[in-house]
């Protein structure tokens, strides 16, 4: 059963690469924590209100990161070649998730934090195989997929995977909850219209948005966000604060432009040339 706090992706306006936050509290996440702590510890608050307050806390943290970065640098316009670059990034992000979430689940279970352990184990199962969707998408674009992802490791994806790994390997891996929430919360701001705009740019007959569709407003991430907020709403105030701060840190990474210049289409093409398939793949 879908919860009544289902996110309105049209008004949320937080979109990777086209980031616009329309409804945001500009205060730092630490200030939001302080302001919301009494509400979240109010024993008289019903479950629905507690869930709504929790979601506001987390989304304010993400919005605060956007206002912190507020960069004027814009990524280059999307092209078919640049879409393969993005697919390689999606592959690396998806590939790391099941193993890291299983590791987090073990840490939580060892600390007798059963709700967190169950959540992490469920995440590991839910995300299994999504990296293969990215490989299929790259293959559909006419390239040897495994060779492409070995050669193309976008710095932004590497930074996120490295950050995710550190959260899991921390003595208390609860920051991985904020990382995961941020990834899925931003993903569901990409709706069908966004996906269709990408498909129009791609060569005719190329089925190369499977991974994106799963991680969008028309995929399973909507339910994942709802489930995560439900779980986080039952954590202690201190744990919720940790999760909110982790959302802020993960969002900073996602919103920040690369330190160096954006890679050019020509540079991507030069890497891809050896991996071009001789025969087109229709899948």
C-alpha positions as CSV (number, residue, x, y, z in Angstrom):
1,X,0.0,0.0,0.0
2,X,1.5,3.3,-1.1
3,X,1.7,6.0,1.6
4,X,0.0,9.3,1.4
5,X,3.3,11.2,1.6
6,X,4.2,10.0,-1.9
7,X,6.6,12.6,-3.3
8,X,5.3,15.0,-6.0
9,X,8.2,14.8,-8.4
10,X,6.9,17.7,-10.5
11,X,7.1,20.1,-7.6
12,X,10.2,18.6,-5.9
13,X,12.5,19.8,-8.7
14,X,15.7,18.1,-7.5
15,X,17.1,16.5,-10.6
16,X,20.7,15.3,-11.3
17,X,22.4,17.4,-13.9
18,X,19.4,19.8,-14.1
19,X,19.3,20.7,-10.5
20,X,16.6,23.1,-9.4
21,X,15.3,23.1,-5.8
22,X,11.9,24.9,-5.7
23,X,11.0,24.1,-2.1
24,X,13.9,24.3,0.2
25,X,14.9,25.5,3.6
26,X,18.2,27.4,3.2
27,X,19.3,26.8,6.8
28,X,22.2,24.4,7.4
29,X,21.3,20.9,8.2
30,X,22.5,21.3,11.8
31,X,20.0,24.1,12.3
32,X,17.2,22.0,10.8
33,X,18.2,19.2,13.2
34,X,17.9,21.5,16.2
35,X,14.6,23.0,15.1
36,X,13.0,19.7,14.4
37,X,14.3,17.7,17.4
38,X,11.3,18.5,19.7
39,X,8.8,17.5,17.1
40,X,10.5,14.2,16.4
41,X,10.7,13.3,20.0
42,X,7.1,14.2,20.8
43,X,5.5,11.0,22.1
44,X,2.0,12.4,21.2
45,X,2.8,12.8,17.5
46,X,1.1,10.1,15.4
47,X,2.9,7.9,13.0
48,X,1.9,9.8,9.9
49,X,3.1,13.1,11.3
50,X,6.3,11.6,12.5
51,X,7.0,10.2,9.0
52,X,6.2,13.6,7.4
53,X,8.5,15.4,9.8
54,X,11.3,12.9,9.1
55,X,11.0,13.4,5.3
56,X,11.1,17.2,5.7
57,X,14.3,16.9,7.8
58,X,16.0,14.7,5.1
59,X,14.9,16.7,2.2
60,X,15.9,20.0,3.8
61,X,19.4,18.5,4.3
62,X,19.6,17.7,0.5
63,X,18.3,21.1,-0.4
64,X,20.8,22.7,1.9
65,X,23.6,21.0,0.1
66,X,22.3,22.4,-3.2
67,X,22.4,25.9,-1.9
68,X,25.9,25.3,-0.4
69,X,27.2,24.3,-3.9
70,X,25.1,26.6,-6.1
71,X,27.6,26.4,-8.9
72,X,27.3,28.3,-12.1
73,X,29.2,25.6,-14.0
74,X,26.9,23.6,-16.1
75,X,27.6,20.1,-17.6
76,X,27.9,19.9,-21.4
77,X,24.7,19.2,-23.4
78,X,23.8,15.6,-23.5
79,X,24.7,13.7,-26.6
80,X,24.6,10.0,-27.5
81,X,28.3,9.7,-26.7
82,X,27.9,11.5,-23.4
83,X,25.0,9.2,-22.5
84,X,27.4,6.3,-22.6
85,X,29.6,8.2,-20.2
86,X,26.6,8.5,-17.8
87,X,25.7,4.9,-18.3
88,X,29.2,3.9,-17.2
89,X,28.7,6.0,-14.1
90,X,25.4,4.3,-13.4
91,X,27.0,0.9,-13.8
92,X,29.7,1.7,-11.2
93,X,27.2,3.1,-8.7
94,X,24.9,0.1,-9.1
95,X,27.6,-2.5,-9.1
96,X,28.9,-1.5,-5.7
97,X,25.6,-1.4,-3.9
98,X,24.6,-5.0,-3.2
99,X,28.0,-6.0,-1.7
100,X,28.3,-2.8,0.4
101,X,24.7,-3.1,1.7
102,X,25.3,-6.8,2.7
103,X,28.4,-5.6,4.6
104,X,26.4,-2.9,6.3
105,X,23.7,-5.4,7.2
106,X,26.3,-7.6,9.0
107,X,27.6,-4.6,11.0
108,X,24.1,-3.6,12.0
109,X,23.2,-7.2,13.0
110,X,26.3,-7.5,15.1
111,X,25.3,-4.4,17.0
112,X,21.7,-5.8,17.4
113,X,20.2,-3.0,15.4
114,X,17.7,-5.2,13.7
115,X,15.6,-2.7,11.8
116,X,18.7,-1.3,10.2
117,X,20.1,-4.7,9.4
118,X,16.8,-5.8,7.8
119,X,16.7,-2.6,5.8
120,X,20.2,-3.0,4.5
121,X,19.8,-6.6,3.6
122,X,16.6,-5.8,1.7
123,X,18.4,-3.0,-0.2
124,X,21.2,-5.5,-1.2
125,X,18.5,-7.8,-2.7
126,X,16.6,-5.0,-4.4
127,X,19.6,-3.5,-6.1
128,X,21.1,-6.8,-7.3
129,X,21.4,-7.0,-11.1
130,X,20.8,-3.3,-11.8
131,X,24.4,-3.0,-13.0
132,X,23.5,-5.5,-15.7
133,X,20.8,-3.2,-16.9
134,X,23.5,-0.5,-17.5
135,X,25.6,-3.0,-19.4
136,X,22.7,-3.9,-21.6
137,X,22.1,-0.2,-22.3
138,X,25.7,0.3,-23.3
139,X,25.6,-2.8,-25.5
140,X,22.5,-1.4,-27.1
141,X,24.4,1.7,-28.0
142,X,26.8,-0.5,-30.0
143,X,29.7,-1.1,-27.7
144,X,31.4,-3.9,-25.8
145,X,29.8,-3.1,-22.4
146,X,32.2,-4.8,-20.0
147,X,35.2,-3.3,-21.7
148,X,33.6,0.2,-21.7
149,X,32.9,0.2,-17.9
150,X,36.4,-1.0,-17.3
151,X,37.8,1.9,-19.3
152,X,35.4,4.5,-18.3
153,X,35.1,5.4,-14.6
154,X,33.7,8.9,-14.3
155,X,35.3,10.7,-11.4
156,X,32.0,11.7,-9.9
157,X,30.9,8.0,-9.7
158,X,34.2,7.0,-8.2
159,X,33.9,9.7,-5.6
160,X,30.4,8.6,-4.6
161,X,31.4,4.9,-4.5
162,X,34.5,5.7,-2.4
163,X,32.3,7.8,0.0
164,X,29.7,5.0,0.2
165,X,32.4,2.5,1.0
166,X,33.7,4.7,3.8
167,X,30.2,5.0,5.3
168,X,29.8,1.2,5.4
169,X,33.2,0.6,6.8
170,X,32.8,3.2,9.6
171,X,32.5,1.9,13.1
172,X,28.9,2.9,12.9
173,X,27.7,2.5,9.3
174,X,24.4,4.4,9.7
175,X,25.6,7.1,7.3
176,X,25.0,4.7,4.5
177,X,21.3,5.2,5.2
178,X,21.6,8.9,4.3
179,X,23.7,8.1,1.2
180,X,21.1,5.6,0.0
181,X,18.1,7.9,0.7
182,X,19.8,10.8,-1.1
183,X,20.5,8.7,-4.2
184,X,16.9,7.4,-4.4
185,X,15.3,10.7,-3.5
186,X,17.1,12.5,-6.3
187,X,16.4,9.6,-8.7
188,X,12.7,9.9,-8.3
189,X,12.8,13.5,-9.4
190,X,13.5,12.2,-12.9
191,X,10.1,11.4,-14.5
192,X,8.9,10.0,-17.8
193,X,9.3,13.3,-19.5
194,X,13.0,13.4,-18.6
195,X,13.5,9.9,-19.8
196,X,11.7,10.6,-23.1
197,X,13.9,13.6,-23.7
198,X,17.0,11.4,-23.5
199,X,15.4,8.7,-25.7
200,X,14.8,11.4,-28.4
201,X,18.5,12.2,-28.4
202,X,19.6,8.6,-29.0
203,X,19.7,6.9,-32.4
204,X,16.5,5.3,-33.5
205,X,15.9,1.8,-32.1
206,X,18.4,2.1,-29.3
207,X,16.9,0.7,-26.0
208,X,19.4,2.4,-23.7
209,X,17.4,3.7,-20.7
210,X,16.6,0.5,-18.8
211,X,18.8,1.4,-15.9
212,X,17.5,4.9,-15.8
213,X,13.9,3.8,-15.8
214,X,14.4,1.6,-12.8
215,X,16.1,4.5,-11.0
216,X,13.4,7.1,-11.7
217,X,9.9,8.2,-10.7
218,X,8.5,5.4,-12.9
219,X,10.6,2.7,-11.3
220,X,10.9,1.1,-7.9
221,X,12.8,3.9,-6.2
222,X,9.5,5.7,-5.3
223,X,8.6,2.8,-3.0
224,X,12.1,2.6,-1.7
225,X,12.1,6.2,-0.6
226,X,8.8,5.7,1.2
227,X,10.1,2.6,2.9
228,X,13.3,4.4,3.9
229,X,11.4,7.3,5.5
230,X,9.2,4.9,7.4
231,X,12.2,3.1,8.8
232,X,14.2,6.3,9.6
233,X,11.1,7.8,11.4
234,X,11.4,5.0,14.0
235,X,15.1,5.6,14.7
236,X,16.2,7.7,17.7
237,X,16.6,11.5,17.3
238,X,20.4,11.1,17.4
239,X,20.3,8.5,14.7
240,X,17.9,10.7,12.6
241,X,20.4,13.6,12.9
242,X,23.2,11.3,11.7
243,X,21.1,10.3,8.7
244,X,20.2,13.9,7.9
245,X,23.9,15.0,8.0
246,X,24.8,12.0,5.8
247,X,22.1,13.1,3.3
248,X,23.8,16.5,3.3
249,X,27.3,15.1,2.7
250,X,26.1,12.7,-0.1
251,X,24.2,15.5,-1.8
252,X,27.2,17.8,-1.7
253,X,29.1,15.2,-3.7
254,X,26.3,14.8,-6.2
255,X,25.7,18.5,-6.8
256,X,29.4,19.5,-7.0
257,X,30.9,19.9,-10.4
258,X,34.2,18.1,-11.2
259,X,37.4,19.7,-10.0
260,X,38.8,19.6,-13.5
261,X,36.9,20.5,-16.6
262,X,34.1,18.3,-17.8
263,X,35.3,15.6,-20.1
264,X,34.7,16.4,-23.8
265,X,32.7,14.2,-26.3
266,X,35.9,13.8,-28.3
267,X,37.8,12.4,-25.3
268,X,35.0,10.0,-24.6
269,X,34.9,8.9,-28.2
270,X,38.6,8.3,-28.2
271,X,38.2,5.9,-25.3
272,X,35.2,4.1,-26.9
273,X,36.7,3.6,-30.3
274,X,38.4,0.2,-29.6
275,X,35.1,-1.2,-28.1
276,X,32.8,-0.4,-31.0
277,X,30.8,-3.5,-32.0
278,X,31.0,-4.5,-35.7
279,X,27.4,-5.7,-35.8
280,X,24.6,-3.6,-34.3
281,X,22.8,-5.1,-31.3
282,X,19.1,-4.8,-31.0
283,X,18.0,-5.6,-27.4
